[in-house]
């Protein structure tokens, strides 16, 4: 098996695990972790193929995605903590956000 196929296989496996966590689970923290797995699958592809083709644009894209993921985690965990204080941790009980 070539390294390209191994990277694709690992990336697809990570993405599918994240997608399954996002769709099948109802806990907000698990859904956030699923999103992070999906972003890391994309980062794996960007980093590998950026290195293989000696393209610094791939590494720049990885840094942008990591920055966006860090911002997403901060906002997501803040919302999860705020909802946890209200004792609503299941997404089925959430209909809309109230200010």
Secondary structure, DSSP 8 states (H G I E B T S, - for coil): --HHHHHHHHHHHHHHHHHHHHHH--BHHHHHHHHHHHHHHHHHHHHHHHHHTT-HHHHHHHHHHHHHHHHHHHHHHHHHHHHHHTT--BGGG--S---
